[in-house]
Amino acid sequence: QDPSGEAGVVAIFANRMRGGQPCTINGDGAQQRDFVYVGDVARANLLALEQGSGIYNIGCNTSADINTLFDLLKATTGYAQQAVHGPAKQGEVFRIFLDFSRAQAELGWTPLVDLREGLRRTVAYFQTRRDS
């Protein structure tokens, strides 16, 4: 994810927290997303290239809300500020999570890295980057 972009809340929050900048949550923060660690996604892609055919959902089949994500990243980074809540984005989908059962059945894929560990690894990655 690009921390300078409009999408990619994990990268945006992690980058802003590292810089001591405020983080804005759109709306009340109860929007739910299926966060899957990039290493799990890469592994799924390799399996699909080797033995897959078709389209696969790659996710965790669970969701976490944006407020929880903020709190987990805050704890991971040592960020001291509170979230700023802005207006909700018009037309934003409220809840997204993916059923990965086809990837599990056909590729033997399941997510291995949980949200907390994935965020820890992602923050560590951003800390090694000079340009983020």
N, C-alpha and C positions, 0 to 999 in steps of 0.2 A: 504494500500500500504506500501511496505517496503522502507524506505528512503535509504537503503543501496543497493537496487537492481538496475537492469538495466532499468526496466520499472517502470512507476508510476511517471510521471513528477511532479505532485502536491506534493507528499511526498518528492521527491528528492529536488525540489526547496525550499520548506518550510524548510526542515532540513538544507540545505546549507545556506539559508538566515538567519536562526536563529543563525547559527554558524559564520556568517560573511564571508563565503566562496564564491568564485566565482561560478556563475551558467552558464553552457554552454548550449546554444540552438543549436541543430543540424540544420545546414543549415540556411536558411533565417528566420525561425520562422513563416512562413506563413502556415505551416501545420495546418489543422483544426481537432479538436477532439470534441466529444460530452461528456462533463463533467457532470456527474450526482452525486449528493451528496450521500454518503454511507447510510445515514438514509433513503433516498428514495428507495435505492436498497434493504435495509433490509425489508422495508415495502412491497415492491413488492414481495419479497420472501415469506413473511408470507401470503400474499393474495393468492399467487400461491399454497402454501401448503394447505390452507384452502378450496379454491374453484377453483383452476386452473386445466387445463389439456393441456399439450402441451408445446410448447416453446414460450417464450415471449421476445421481445426486450425491454430492460429497458434503457432508455436514455431520452434526452430532445427534440429530433428531431430538435436540433439546434447545431451549432458548434461555437467554439471560437478558434482563432489561438493561437499558443504558445507564440507569442509576447504579446498578450493581457493578457494571463494567467500570464506571467512573471510580467507585469505591475500591475495587480491586486494583486498578491502576494507581490510584492515590497511595494505597498501602505499599505497592511494589516500588514506586518511585520516591516515596517519602514526601510527596507533594503536600503543602500545608494549606492551600487555599480551598475554599468551598466551590462547588459548581455554580455557574451562572446559568439560569434558565431563560432562554429566549423564546420567541414565538414558535409554535409548532410549524413544521413544513407542510404546506398545503399538498394534499394528495399522498402523503407518506403512508406506506404500508405499516400497520401497527404491529403485526406479528409474523415472523418468518422463521420457519425451521424446516429442515429437510429430512426425508426418510431415505436412509442409505441402504435399505435392505437389498436392493438389486446389486449394489457394489459389494455388499457382504457375501451374497450368494454366488455371484459370478466371478468376483475377483479375490474373495477372501479378505476384503478390506474392512477394517473398522478403525475409528479414530483411536489413537493411543495416548494423545496428550490432552489433558483436561484444561479447562479455561484458565485456571489460576497458574498452572505451569506454563501454558502457552503464552500468557501475558508476561510472565517472568522472563522467558526466553526472548520474546519480542523486544522487551525493554532493554535487555542486555545487548541485543543486536543493534538497536538504535544508539546505544551508548558507544558502540565501536565505530559508528559512522561519523565522519567529519562534516558531511554535507547535509545532514538532516537536522 
